[in-house]
Amino acid sequence: MNPRQRLADAVQRAASRTVVQESSGWCLASVAAVYGDGTVDIITARGPIAKVRRLKAYASPVVGDTVKVDFNPDGNWIVVGALAS
């Protein structure tokens, strides 16, 4: 691979990472800890996220639950609810 191709590949990788980081989305996560203040710690494919607010509809979180999580580019996360087991 010549230097021009390496540069083009590096630019493409950087652009792809930026688009992913700057977009809203959702993912699945596992509940790692539950707190009495309406938050939970979760583990995602991106890594652990501490003290994520949960919707009131998800009233009884349990460690180990698989949950749907929404996030936005500002770094805000919210647990929408648990998947049926």
C-alpha positions in Angstrom: 0.0 0.0 0.0 1.5 3.3 -1.0 1.5 6.5 1.3 -1.4 8.0 -0.5 -3.6 4.9 0.0 -2.6 4.8 3.7 -3.6 8.4 4.1 -6.9 7.9 2.4 -7.6 4.8 4.6 -6.7 6.8 7.7 -9.0 9.7 6.7 -11.9 7.2 6.0 -11.4 5.5 9.4 -11.4 8.9 11.2 -14.5 10.1 9.4 -16.4 6.9 10.2 -15.5 7.1 13.9 -16.6 10.8 14.0 -20.0 10.0 12.4 -20.6 7.1 14.9 -19.6 9.3 17.9 -21.7 12.3 16.7 -25.0 10.4 16.1 -27.8 9.4 18.3 -28.6 5.7 18.6 -29.4 2.8 20.7 -27.8 -0.4 21.9 -28.3 -3.4 24.2 -26.6 -3.4 27.5 -26.4 -5.5 30.7 -27.3 -4.0 34.1 -24.3 -4.1 36.4 -25.7 -2.3 39.5 -29.0 -0.8 40.6 -29.3 2.4 42.7 -32.3 3.7 44.7 -32.1 7.1 42.9 -33.5 5.8 39.6 -30.2 5.0 38.0 -28.3 1.9 37.0 -24.8 1.1 35.9 -24.7 -0.7 32.6 -22.1 -2.6 30.5 -22.3 -2.0 26.7 -20.1 -3.0 23.8 -18.5 0.4 24.2 -17.6 -0.3 27.8 -19.2 0.4 31.2 -21.4 3.4 31.7 -22.1 4.6 35.3 -25.3 6.0 36.8 -27.6 5.9 33.7 -31.1 7.2 34.4 -33.9 4.8 33.7 -37.5 5.4 32.6 -40.2 5.0 35.2 -41.8 2.2 33.1 -38.7 0.1 33.9 -39.6 0.0 37.6 -37.9 -3.1 38.8 -34.3 -3.3 37.4 -32.3 -6.4 38.3 -28.6 -6.9 37.9 -28.1 -9.1 34.8 -31.1 -7.7 32.9 -30.6 -7.1 29.2 -31.8 -3.6 28.5 -32.4 -1.3 25.5 -30.4 1.9 25.9 -30.7 5.2 23.9 -27.9 7.7 23.7 -27.2 11.0 22.0 -24.0 12.9 20.8 -23.9 14.9 24.0 -23.1 11.8 26.0 -26.6 11.4 27.5 -27.8 7.9 28.1 -31.2 6.5 29.2 -32.3 3.0 29.9 -35.6 2.4 28.1 -36.5 -1.0 29.6 -35.6 -4.6 29.9 -36.0 -7.2 27.2 -38.4 -10.1 27.8 -36.6 -13.2 29.1 
